[in-house]
């Protein structure tokens, strides 16, 4: 039951418990291992499975949903396994991948495509991560929202440089100080790459976010090993009659300048190129980016 102490033996008989205490916790009618092909006694220490390997087998055999962090063990607390839940810092934002066939994914994709206004082919949304924010951050945002009943919640898009291989590995925020995406998420827009508190823009420095994802995409740059361009879907509280507007007026849409009241909701991983995403496409985009920097 506890998975820690050796099983009790008496007169050559080995019992399934280490003591009467563990036996009482299991109950008079112990349940079988949660793996369908196993009839051994399940243990609380392994989430109802008889051993660690059977917990892993349940995920691999699609009998249980995998932990969204380690992708190895079954979920036990929310979308995390017991081990990842224990190691999770409650004061840190984390990511959870949204299933491509879900309503949540479809709604965000439809909003992205519907709001995109710019030349060329609309990029395809390949992956979506939900941003799970700390309780204190959510509480502060809702308090701010409650204090401004006459202001409006609007959905916007924000992007910055992404240094890490987000989308190609586990859905984990990186610790690179130069990663504008991960720094923005972890701080809920209170700080950005290299610890900057505001971003360059016209007519002044601030946090620029856009209703049109095409406008946000101009700020998106990614590392050469990732096929994706990264964008953050946000919700922002604004008095549209008073909110400052960027002086960069384009034929599409000016940017709204926010210095408070913005919250990250999702990360969208998009493919911008219209050709199939091959290594040659990635290389050509990388070379183009290098030419722009040199010029």
Backbone bond lengths (Angstrom), bond angles and torsions (degrees), N, CA, C in turn:
res aa  C-N    CA-C-N  psi(-1)  N-CA   C-N-CA  omega(-1)  CA-C   N-CA-C  phi
1 X - - - 1.463 - - 1.523 110.81 -
2 X 1.357 115.24 -51.62 1.462 118.36 -177.16 1.518 112.26 -80.31
3 X 1.334 117.34 -25.03 1.453 120.95 -179.68 1.511 113.97 68.66
4 X 1.322 117.67 16.58 1.463 121.29 -176.40 1.528 112.21 -116.97
5 X 1.338 116.66 -50.12 1.471 120.66 -175.76 1.525 110.61 -96.68
6 X 1.348 117.13 154.62 1.475 120.00 179.05 1.518 112.20 -65.96
7 X 1.315 116.21 152.50 1.463 121.14 -179.50 1.534 110.55 -68.30
8 X 1.315 114.37 148.28 1.472 120.96 -177.49 1.530 110.38 -74.60
9 X 1.342 116.03 135.86 1.468 121.55 177.75 1.526 109.52 -125.39
10 X 1.342 116.29 138.08 1.469 121.43 179.10 1.525 108.86 -147.50
11 X 1.337 115.41 124.84 1.468 121.66 179.91 1.531 111.98 54.00
12 X 1.326 115.27 38.84 1.457 119.98 177.32 1.511 115.01 83.25
13 X 1.340 116.57 -2.89 1.472 120.59 179.73 1.525 109.85 -97.42
14 X 1.313 117.01 128.69 1.467 121.92 178.94 1.524 109.17 -101.59
15 X 1.343 115.71 120.49 1.459 121.43 -178.16 1.536 109.83 -93.49
16 X 1.336 116.87 156.70 1.473 119.74 -178.15 1.523 113.76 -75.86
17 X 1.345 118.24 3.05 1.456 121.21 -178.17 1.520 110.21 -127.02
18 X 1.316 116.35 158.26 1.458 120.46 178.23 1.524 111.46 -89.02
19 X 1.336 116.66 -20.86 1.464 119.95 -176.94 1.523 109.56 -162.55
20 X 1.321 115.82 173.25 1.464 120.63 176.93 1.527 110.92 -66.17
21 X 1.330 115.72 -31.20 1.471 119.24 -179.68 1.525 111.17 -62.35
22 X 1.334 116.09 -47.37 1.466 119.84 178.82 1.525 111.11 -66.87
23 X 1.316 116.53 -36.50 1.460 120.23 178.96 1.519 110.80 -62.87
24 X 1.321 116.71 -39.40 1.468 120.52 -179.75 1.523 111.31 -69.42
25 X 1.328 116.80 -32.04 1.462 120.09 178.39 1.520 111.09 -68.45
26 X 1.323 116.31 -35.91 1.459 120.09 -178.62 1.525 111.65 -72.52
27 X 1.342 116.98 -30.27 1.454 120.08 179.16 1.510 111.69 95.64
28 X 1.313 115.58 170.37 1.458 120.96 -177.36 1.519 112.38 -73.01
29 X 1.325 116.94 -27.89 1.461 120.79 -178.49 1.528 109.53 -119.96
30 X 1.308 118.26 78.80 1.462 121.17 -177.62 1.522 111.14 -61.53
31 X 1.328 115.74 140.58 1.459 120.22 -179.43 1.519 110.10 -84.18
32 X 1.322 114.81 156.70 1.461 120.18 179.69 1.520 110.14 -76.47
33 X 1.306 114.72 163.92 1.465 121.71 175.97 1.532 109.01 -52.78
34 X 1.334 115.96 139.99 1.461 120.85 -177.12 1.524 113.18 -67.92
35 X 1.328 117.52 -14.35 1.459 120.10 175.61 1.526 108.79 -74.08
36 X 1.306 117.11 128.35 1.468 121.45 -171.23 1.524 114.07 -60.61
37 X 1.310 117.68 -27.84 1.467 120.59 -176.68 1.523 113.69 -92.76
38 X 1.336 116.99 4.64 1.469 120.31 -176.38 1.523 110.21 -117.33
39 X 1.331 116.97 138.01 1.461 122.06 179.41 1.525 112.15 -110.59
40 X 1.323 117.14 5.76 1.466 120.28 178.05 1.525 109.93 -69.55
41 X 1.302 116.57 165.12 1.461 121.49 -179.08 1.523 110.84 -73.15
42 X 1.324 115.85 129.17 1.459 120.18 176.78 1.515 111.49 -73.22
43 X 1.318 116.74 150.91 1.462 121.85 -177.78 1.524 110.81 -120.91
44 X 1.311 114.30 139.89 1.460 120.08 178.41 1.519 110.87 -60.07
45 X 1.323 116.68 -37.19 1.464 121.24 -177.85 1.523 112.40 -61.81
46 X 1.333 116.98 -24.57 1.460 121.51 -179.29 1.519 111.52 -111.85
47 X 1.316 117.27 23.62 1.457 121.46 176.14 1.509 114.56 67.24
48 X 1.331 117.48 31.76 1.457 120.90 -179.87 1.513 113.92 95.12
49 X 1.317 117.16 -3.52 1.465 121.46 175.56 1.526 108.80 -96.34
50 X 1.314 116.11 159.17 1.462 118.89 -177.45 1.521 112.39 -77.41
51 X 1.322 116.83 -21.90 1.463 120.51 -178.76 1.522 109.21 -158.25
52 X 1.313 115.53 168.65 1.462 121.24 -179.10 1.527 111.87 -62.34
53 X 1.321 116.90 -40.16 1.460 120.59 -177.48 1.519 111.88 -63.74
54 X 1.330 117.46 -37.78 1.461 119.53 179.19 1.530 111.55 -70.16
55 X 1.325 116.91 -28.06 1.463 119.93 173.85 1.528 109.70 -65.93
56 X 1.323 116.16 -41.88 1.465 121.08 177.27 1.525 110.58 -66.18
57 X 1.340 116.11 -41.94 1.470 120.73 179.92 1.527 111.60 -61.51
58 X 1.323 116.80 -34.59 1.465 120.55 -179.99 1.524 110.94 -64.15
59 X 1.324 116.59 -37.59 1.469 120.67 177.73 1.521 110.23 -70.57
60 X 1.324 116.33 -46.17 1.464 120.31 -179.18 1.526 112.24 -64.78
61 X 1.342 116.38 -31.33 1.455 120.56 178.47 1.510 113.66 -88.82
62 X 1.334 117.26 7.59 1.469 123.99 178.08 1.525 112.90 62.77
63 X 1.329 116.61 26.52 1.461 120.14 173.95 1.526 111.03 -86.84
64 X 1.320 117.15 -17.50 1.462 121.65 -179.46 1.521 108.90 -142.35
65 X 1.328 115.89 149.20 1.460 120.87 177.21 1.518 109.73 -75.89
66 X 1.315 116.15 139.83 1.462 120.78 -178.22 1.519 111.44 -78.89
67 X 1.307 115.73 148.35 1.465 122.65 171.59 1.527 108.08 -56.15
68 X 1.319 117.84 135.49 1.459 120.97 -176.33 1.521 113.16 -75.97
69 X 1.321 117.29 -8.28 1.464 120.00 178.59 1.523 111.79 -97.36
70 X 1.343 117.23 -56.39 1.470 120.01 -177.79 1.523 112.55 -90.35
71 X 1.336 117.44 -21.03 1.470 123.00 -179.08 1.526 112.52 58.29
72 X 1.319 116.99 23.36 1.460 121.23 -175.22 1.517 112.49 -118.33
73 X 1.334 116.58 -47.57 1.460 121.40 -175.88 1.531 111.07 -102.82
74 X 1.338 117.80 159.49 1.467 120.86 179.20 1.527 112.06 -66.26
75 X 1.306 115.57 152.66 1.464 120.78 175.99 1.523 109.51 -68.67
76 X 1.316 115.27 139.12 1.462 120.36 179.78 1.519 111.70 -128.82
77 X 1.330 117.28 -38.12 1.461 122.95 179.74 1.525 107.60 -124.20
78 X 1.324 116.32 102.10 1.455 119.28 -175.28 1.519 110.13 65.65
79 X 1.330 116.32 -124.46 1.461 120.38 179.29 1.525 112.26 -102.64
80 X 1.337 116.80 15.67 1.459 121.62 -179.14 1.520 111.35 -117.08
81 X 1.334 116.18 153.08 1.460 120.08 171.20 1.527 108.53 -78.28
82 X 1.311 116.78 171.37 1.463 120.34 -176.97 1.522 111.61 -59.83
83 X 1.340 116.87 -44.83 1.458 120.62 -178.12 1.512 113.05 -63.96
84 X 1.328 117.48 -46.09 1.464 120.66 -179.52 1.522 111.20 -68.39
85 X 1.329 116.81 -33.22 1.457 119.62 177.70 1.526 111.01 -64.69
86 X 1.326 116.42 -38.65 1.462 119.99 179.17 1.518 112.12 -67.94
87 X 1.330 116.27 -36.59 1.467 120.18 -177.23 1.520 113.11 -85.69
88 X 1.325 117.32 -10.11 1.457 120.93 -177.56 1.520 110.90 -71.96
89 X 1.319 116.16 127.61 1.461 121.55 176.63 1.527 108.19 -77.02
90 X 1.331 118.54 116.80 1.468 120.16 -177.59 1.523 113.53 -64.91
91 X 1.327 116.68 -13.81 1.457 119.67 -179.47 1.520 113.40 -98.18
92 X 1.336 117.34 11.98 1.460 121.59 -176.56 1.524 111.04 -120.10
93 X 1.322 116.55 137.95 1.464 121.10 176.07 1.524 109.60 -69.81
94 X 1.326 116.28 150.72 1.457 120.84 176.66 1.525 109.14 -142.73
95 X 1.311 115.92 171.11 1.461 121.82 -176.40 1.515 111.29 -116.83
96 X 1.315 116.29 148.36 1.456 122.46 175.39 1.526 108.11 -136.42
97 X 1.323 116.80 124.19 1.460 120.02 -177.05 1.525 111.18 -69.88
98 X 1.321 115.45 136.67 1.460 122.85 178.70 1.524 108.23 -94.66
99 X 1.315 116.95 129.96 1.459 121.60 -178.72 1.526 110.45 -61.54
100 X 1.334 115.48 134.38 1.465 120.67 -175.84 1.526 112.74 -63.65
101 X 1.315 118.21 -22.35 1.456 120.68 -179.63 1.512 114.05 -95.57
102 X 1.323 117.17 4.75 1.462 120.81 -175.13 1.529 111.78 -83.77
103 X 1.319 115.14 161.51 1.464 120.99 177.66 1.521 110.63 -65.30
104 X 1.326 116.22 -36.04 1.459 121.37 179.66 1.530 110.76 -60.74
105 X 1.331 116.67 -44.75 1.463 121.48 178.27 1.529 110.13 -63.63
106 X 1.325 116.31 -46.80 1.465 120.91 -177.33 1.519 111.71 -62.32
107 X 1.329 117.10 -39.58 1.462 120.69 -179.80 1.524 111.47 -64.86
108 X 1.339 116.29 -43.55 1.460 119.47 179.99 1.526 110.68 -67.59
109 X 1.325 116.40 -40.18 1.461 120.56 178.66 1.528 110.72 -62.47
110 X 1.335 116.51 -43.36 1.466 120.55 179.90 1.525 110.89 -64.49
111 X 1.330 116.64 -39.30 1.469 120.46 178.47 1.525 110.28 -65.86
112 X 1.324 116.87 -42.77 1.466 121.46 179.62 1.527 110.79 -60.88
113 X 1.320 116.39 -49.56 1.465 121.20 -178.40 1.527 110.70 -66.48
114 X 1.335 116.55 -40.43 1.453 120.46 -178.24 1.518 113.70 -66.82
115 X 1.332 116.97 -31.65 1.461 121.13 -177.88 1.521 113.01 -91.09
116 X 1.332 117.64 -13.49 1.466 120.49 -178.05 1.520 109.96 -68.51
117 X 1.315 116.64 124.31 1.456 121.86 179.08 1.520 108.31 -138.25
118 X 1.318 115.61 101.38 1.453 120.43 -177.58 1.511 109.78 -174.52
119 X 1.323 117.58 169.95 1.466 120.95 -177.97 1.518 111.97 -71.09
120 X 1.324 115.29 158.16 1.453 120.19 175.89 1.514 113.09 84.12
121 X 1.321 114.47 -173.65 1.462 122.01 -177.93 1.525 110.22 -79.50
122 X 1.313 116.46 138.08 1.469 120.75 177.27 1.532 108.97 -67.29
123 X 1.325 118.76 130.07 1.472 120.96 179.74 1.523 111.21 -62.10
124 X 1.311 115.66 156.62 1.461 120.49 176.89 1.521 109.84 -94.64
125 X 1.321 116.34 140.05 1.461 121.78 176.32 1.525 107.74 -85.04
126 X 1.316 117.26 114.70 1.459 122.02 -174.60 1.522 112.87 -94.51
127 X 1.315 117.23 -40.31 1.464 122.08 -178.59 1.520 109.50 -142.81
128 X 1.328 115.21 153.28 1.463 121.11 176.32 1.523 108.46 -136.06
129 X 1.321 116.05 132.60 1.462 121.90 173.90 1.524 109.12 -115.43
130 X 1.320 116.59 130.76 1.459 119.90 172.71 1.528 108.77 -81.11
131 X 1.315 116.59 136.45 1.461 121.54 177.57 1.526 108.41 -90.40
132 X 1.326 116.55 118.07 1.464 122.25 177.79 1.523 107.14 -99.96
133 X 1.319 116.11 109.27 1.462 121.56 -174.33 1.524 111.74 -94.75
134 X 1.340 117.50 154.34 1.469 121.15 177.31 1.525 111.30 -60.50
135 X 1.315 115.88 153.00 1.470 121.17 -178.03 1.523 111.47 -59.40
136 X 1.331 117.93 -38.52 1.464 120.94 -179.24 1.527 111.12 -64.05
137 X 1.323 116.42 -38.33 1.460 120.29 178.85 1.522 110.75 -65.72
138 X 1.326 117.07 -44.98 1.457 120.91 179.17 1.519 111.28 -64.31
139 X 1.323 116.41 -40.09 1.462 120.91 179.80 1.533 110.60 -63.33
140 X 1.330 116.13 -43.14 1.456 120.05 179.15 1.516 112.09 -64.07
141 X 1.333 116.31 -39.12 1.459 119.95 179.27 1.524 111.14 -65.80
142 X 1.333 117.07 -45.22 1.464 120.25 -179.17 1.530 111.23 -66.85
143 X 1.322 117.71 -33.93 1.465 120.54 175.55 1.527 110.00 -64.77
144 X 1.324 116.04 -41.95 1.463 120.78 178.54 1.526 110.26 -63.16
145 X 1.331 116.00 -42.51 1.459 121.00 179.81 1.528 111.10 -64.49
146 X 1.326 117.14 -42.04 1.465 121.47 -179.14 1.523 111.86 -65.24
147 X 1.325 116.56 -30.40 1.465 120.36 -178.50 1.525 112.28 -78.20
148 X 1.323 117.73 -5.56 1.463 122.10 -179.01 1.527 110.12 -132.01
149 X 1.326 117.16 68.01 1.472 120.88 -175.31 1.523 113.95 -65.19
150 X 1.325 117.62 -19.96 1.459 120.22 -177.16 1.529 112.81 -92.26
151 X 1.319 116.67 -2.30 1.456 119.43 179.79 1.531 110.48 -93.71
152 X 1.300 115.71 162.63 1.462 122.34 -171.22 1.525 111.86 -109.20
153 X 1.327 116.40 141.14 1.463 121.38 172.19 1.527 108.13 -89.10
154 X 1.312 116.71 122.72 1.457 120.71 179.32 1.532 109.18 -123.95
155 X 1.318 115.86 151.99 1.465 121.19 179.62 1.525 109.23 -98.80
156 X 1.316 115.69 128.48 1.453 121.20 -175.72 1.527 110.67 -133.67
157 X 1.333 115.12 175.34 1.464 121.84 177.75 1.525 109.48 -127.80
158 X 1.315 115.05 141.49 1.464 122.20 -176.99 1.522 108.18 -136.32
159 X 1.324 116.57 143.00 1.460 118.71 176.75 1.516 110.82 -148.83
160 X 1.317 114.37 154.08 1.458 123.57 176.29 1.518 108.26 -149.54
161 X 1.301 115.91 -175.43 1.460 120.83 177.85 1.523 111.20 -66.62
162 X 1.337 116.40 133.76 1.464 121.56 176.62 1.524 108.38 -113.23
163 X 1.323 116.62 114.77 1.460 122.47 -176.58 1.525 112.01 -86.60
164 X 1.328 116.85 -34.66 1.465 120.50 -173.51 1.532 111.61 -84.50
165 X 1.320 115.97 170.48 1.468 121.85 179.37 1.526 110.89 -86.37
166 X 1.291 117.26 50.32 1.458 121.38 -177.51 1.527 110.17 -60.43
167 X 1.325 115.61 129.08 1.454 120.37 179.87 1.509 113.97 99.94
168 X 1.331 117.51 -16.21 1.462 120.53 -179.00 1.522 112.17 -103.67
169 X 1.334 117.17 -11.21 1.463 121.34 -178.90 1.523 108.63 -131.67
170 X 1.319 117.50 -153.71 1.460 120.92 177.50 1.525 110.01 -65.10
171 X 1.335 118.60 148.07 1.466 121.34 179.96 1.524 111.76 -74.64
172 X 1.326 115.20 76.67 1.464 121.25 -176.76 1.524 109.13 -127.56
173 X 1.328 117.05 135.97 1.459 121.78 175.94 1.524 109.27 -73.48
174 X 1.319 116.60 135.74 1.459 120.47 -177.13 1.528 110.84 -82.36
175 X 1.333 115.69 171.78 1.464 122.11 179.79 1.521 112.30 -109.32
176 X 1.338 117.14 11.76 1.464 119.53 179.03 1.532 109.98 -70.36
177 X 1.322 116.63 126.49 1.464 120.92 179.99 1.523 111.75 -67.78
178 X 1.339 116.57 -19.42 1.458 120.52 -178.28 1.524 113.33 -90.71
179 X 1.334 117.66 -1.58 1.467 121.10 -178.90 1.528 109.88 -86.26
180 X 1.314 116.30 104.62 1.457 120.18 -176.75 1.512 113.69 -65.51
181 X 1.336 117.87 -31.92 1.460 121.26 -179.60 1.523 111.00 -69.48
182 X 1.316 117.13 -55.32 1.471 120.64 -176.14 1.523 112.00 -66.66
183 X 1.332 117.39 -37.67 1.465 120.33 177.83 1.526 110.58 -64.45
184 X 1.332 117.17 -38.64 1.467 121.07 179.55 1.521 111.18 -66.17
185 X 1.343 116.74 -41.83 1.461 121.14 -179.96 1.522 110.72 -66.16
186 X 1.329 116.93 -49.84 1.466 121.37 -174.86 1.523 112.43 -63.61
187 X 1.332 116.61 -28.50 1.467 120.17 -179.62 1.519 112.88 -100.47
188 X 1.332 117.50 -1.51 1.472 122.33 -174.40 1.528 110.59 53.53
189 X 1.330 115.34 46.55 1.460 124.51 175.63 1.524 113.91 70.51
190 X 1.320 117.70 18.28 1.464 119.47 175.27 1.525 111.79 -86.97
191 X 1.325 117.24 -20.18 1.463 121.20 174.45 1.518 108.58 -151.93
192 X 1.341 114.44 158.66 1.455 120.09 -173.79 1.529 109.88 -128.44
193 X 1.315 117.66 -158.82 1.464 120.62 -177.90 1.520 110.88 -56.29
194 X 1.331 115.34 138.28 1.463 123.74 -179.92 1.529 112.54 61.42
195 X 1.326 117.08 21.67 1.452 120.94 175.94 1.512 115.16 79.75
196 X 1.327 117.41 7.37 1.463 120.68 179.66 1.527 110.48 -62.55
197 X 1.322 116.57 139.18 1.461 121.51 -179.33 1.522 112.54 -89.16
198 X 1.320 116.98 -18.97 1.456 121.61 178.99 1.520 109.26 -142.05
199 X 1.324 115.67 166.61 1.458 121.69 -178.81 1.518 110.01 -116.14
200 X 1.316 116.00 153.88 1.457 120.40 178.74 1.518 110.50 -68.41
201 X 1.317 115.35 143.98 1.452 120.51 178.55 1.510 110.21 -176.32
202 X 1.311 116.31 174.55 1.450 121.26 177.57 1.524 108.58 -118.37
203 X 1.314 117.56 136.26 1.466 128.02 9.22 1.526 114.27 -87.37
204 X 1.310 119.37 -1.31 1.462 120.69 -176.60 1.517 109.62 -154.31
205 X 1.338 115.72 173.06 1.457 120.41 177.70 1.526 110.04 -77.70
206 X 1.319 116.65 147.35 1.458 120.56 -179.57 1.515 110.33 176.17
207 X 1.321 116.64 -153.14 1.458 123.02 177.56 1.525 107.37 -118.14
208 X 1.315 116.33 107.23 1.457 120.44 -175.80 1.528 110.71 -96.68
209 X 1.316 115.15 126.68 1.460 121.49 -179.01 1.527 107.97 -134.56
210 X 1.319 117.53 156.37 1.461 120.60 -169.27 1.524 112.13 -135.89
211 X 1.322 115.36 142.91 1.450 120.08 172.53 1.515 111.26 -73.39
212 X 1.330 116.08 -30.00 1.458 122.95 178.56 1.531 108.97 -93.62
213 X 1.335 119.06 113.48 1.466 120.39 -178.15 1.526 113.23 -62.79
214 X 1.331 117.95 -21.55 1.459 120.38 176.66 1.521 110.74 -60.78
215 X 1.333 116.48 -38.21 1.458 120.50 179.96 1.525 111.28 -70.08
216 X 1.321 116.75 -36.70 1.463 119.78 178.31 1.521 110.71 -70.14
217 X 1.323 116.68 -30.98 1.459 121.07 -176.55 1.521 112.34 -62.92
218 X 1.323 117.80 -24.42 1.466 119.79 179.71 1.525 111.47 -66.76
219 X 1.336 117.37 -20.53 1.465 121.19 178.43 1.522 112.42 -91.16
220 X 1.333 117.16 -4.81 1.467 120.88 -173.76 1.524 110.97 -87.63
221 X 1.316 115.96 121.97 1.459 121.80 169.32 1.517 107.12 -131.87
222 X 1.316 117.28 147.99 1.459 120.13 -176.77 1.517 110.26 -133.74
223 X 1.321 115.78 162.71 1.461 120.73 178.67 1.525 109.62 -67.84
224 X 1.310 116.88 156.13 1.464 120.84 -173.02 1.520 113.51 -70.39
225 X 1.335 118.43 -17.35 1.466 120.34 -178.15 1.523 112.69 -88.56
226 X 1.318 117.99 -5.49 1.461 120.72 -179.77 1.522 110.16 -105.10
227 X 1.328 118.38 137.34 1.464 120.47 178.40 1.527 112.68 -82.14
228 X 1.318 117.69 -2.95 1.459 120.78 -170.20 1.530 113.25 -106.45
229 X 1.310 114.19 151.51 1.465 122.18 164.20 1.522 105.52 -104.13
230 X 1.309 116.45 139.41 1.461 120.80 -169.51 1.522 110.61 -111.53
231 X 1.321 115.44 135.90 1.457 121.52 179.52 1.525 109.37 -139.07
232 X 1.325 116.52 143.75 1.462 121.63 179.40 1.526 108.95 -104.00
233 X 1.324 116.67 123.83 1.464 121.74 173.67 1.524 107.55 -87.80
234 X 1.325 116.59 127.71 1.470 121.22 -172.01 1.523 111.56 -124.61
235 X 1.308 114.56 166.58 1.457 121.63 165.60 1.521 105.99 -122.46
236 X 1.323 116.16 134.40 1.462 120.44 -176.26 1.521 109.90 -131.53
237 X 1.320 115.96 146.19 1.464 122.25 177.81 1.520 107.46 -99.76
238 X 1.319 116.74 124.50 1.457 118.93 -175.08 1.514 111.57 -149.29
239 X 1.319 114.81 145.10 1.455 121.95 167.42 1.519 105.19 -95.42
240 X 1.310 116.99 99.42 1.457 120.82 -171.82 1.524 112.56 -63.82
241 X 1.335 117.03 -18.76 1.461 119.70 178.55 1.522 111.28 -77.88
242 X 1.342 116.63 -23.08 1.461 120.40 -175.52 1.518 113.30 -114.56
243 X 1.319 117.61 -18.01 1.468 120.36 -174.17 1.520 111.31 -62.25
244 X 1.319 115.80 136.62 1.459 121.23 179.77 1.527 110.16 -67.10
245 X 1.310 115.24 146.71 1.457 120.34 -178.94 1.519 109.08 -120.20
246 X 1.315 116.24 139.67 1.457 121.36 -179.85 1.520 110.66 -59.38
247 X 1.321 115.90 143.52 1.462 120.49 178.90 1.522 111.70 -78.62
248 X 1.330 116.33 -9.62 1.461 119.87 178.74 1.527 108.20 -80.55
249 X 1.299 116.94 88.80 1.455 121.44 -178.15 1.533 108.55 -87.77
250 X 1.311 116.46 124.34 1.463 120.64 178.19 1.520 108.28 -117.22
251 X 1.313 115.60 176.47 1.463 119.47 178.68 1.515 111.69 -74.24
252 X 1.339 116.80 -6.35 1.458 119.71 -177.39 1.521 111.79 -102.67
253 X 1.312 116.21 -59.20 1.464 117.37 -175.03 1.524 110.70 -173.83
254 X 1.326 118.00 136.98 1.462 119.35 172.79 1.522 109.88 -74.53
255 X 1.305 116.49 161.48 1.461 120.07 179.07 1.512 110.98 -96.18
256 X 1.293 116.82 142.76 1.453 121.12 175.28 1.520 109.08 -85.05
257 X 1.311 116.81 137.07 1.455 122.12 -179.29 1.517 109.32 -101.33
258 X 1.333 116.64 115.06 1.455 121.27 -179.32 1.515 110.09 -114.73
259 X 1.304 116.05 136.17 1.459 120.38 173.13 1.517 110.40 -117.12
260 X 1.340 117.67 -0.42 1.461 121.71 177.94 1.524 109.25 -163.33
261 X 1.311 115.64 167.25 1.457 120.62 172.29 1.510 115.94 73.45
262 X 1.334 117.88 28.60 1.462 119.33 178.30 1.523 109.40 -121.84
263 X 1.340 115.94 140.19 1.458 121.02 -175.20 1.527 109.60 -133.21
264 X 1.346 118.59 132.14 1.464 120.23 176.48 1.523 110.95 -76.11
265 X 1.327 117.28 133.94 1.463 121.81 179.66 1.526 112.31 -110.45
266 X 1.326 116.56 -49.25 1.461 121.43 -175.93 1.528 109.95 -138.35
267 X 1.322 115.26 158.07 1.456 121.84 168.37 1.521 106.98 -112.32
268 X 1.325 116.60 124.89 1.463 121.49 177.29 1.524 108.71 -104.20
269 X 1.322 116.53 128.85 1.460 121.97 176.18 1.520 107.36 -105.54
270 X 1.326 116.62 114.80 1.457 120.58 -172.59 1.527 110.77 -118.02
271 X 1.325 115.18 156.40 1.454 122.52 172.16 1.515 107.35 -107.28
272 X 1.324 116.57 117.54 1.455 121.50 -174.56 1.525 112.25 -86.40
273 X 1.342 117.71 -33.42 1.456 120.14 -174.99 1.523 111.06 -71.08
274 X 1.319 116.74 143.43 1.463 120.61 179.28 1.521 111.79 -82.73
275 X 1.368 117.87 -19.54 1.458 120.35 178.13 1.517 109.43 -82.95
276 X 1.357 118.78 162.82 1.462 120.76 176.34 1.514 110.01 -56.61
277 X 1.323 117.08 141.53 1.459 121.11 -173.60 1.525 110.02 -79.24
278 X 1.311 116.71 85.12 1.457 121.79 179.12 1.513 109.44 -105.13
279 X 1.332 116.59 172.99 1.458 120.30 -179.68 1.522 111.06 -62.39
280 X 1.347 117.41 -33.24 1.460 120.07 179.51 1.515 111.12 -68.08
281 X 1.349 117.10 -35.97 1.460 120.69 177.15 1.522 110.07 -64.44
282 X 1.331 116.22 -45.26 1.458 120.89 -179.70 1.519 109.93 -61.78
283 X 1.338 117.02 -41.16 1.452 121.16 -178.86 1.521 110.57 -65.79
284 X 1.339 117.24 -41.84 1.455 119.98 -178.86 1.512 111.02 -65.26
285 X 1.339 117.87 -38.46 1.457 120.81 178.21 1.522 109.92 -66.82
286 X 1.335 116.90 -39.13 1.457 121.19 178.86 1.521 110.68 -63.47
287 X 1.343 116.78 -42.83 1.454 120.55 179.40 1.523 111.23 -64.52
288 X 1.341 116.12 -38.54 1.459 120.23 178.58 1.518 110.61 -63.90
289 X 1.343 116.76 -41.73 1.455 121.15 178.67 1.523 109.93 -63.14
290 X 1.349 116.83 -39.90 1.457 120.55 178.73 1.514 111.92 -64.05
291 X 1.339 117.26 -39.70 1.466 120.86 178.28 1.518 111.05 -63.90
292 X 1.329 116.45 -38.70 1.468 119.74 179.66 1.522 111.10 -64.60
293 X 1.343 115.83 -41.29 1.463 119.73 -179.68 1.528 111.01 -65.37
294 X 1.358 116.70 -40.21 1.463 119.95 -178.70 1.513 111.99 -69.26
295 X 1.347 115.10 -31.42 1.461 118.27 -179.79 1.518 111.84 -79.93
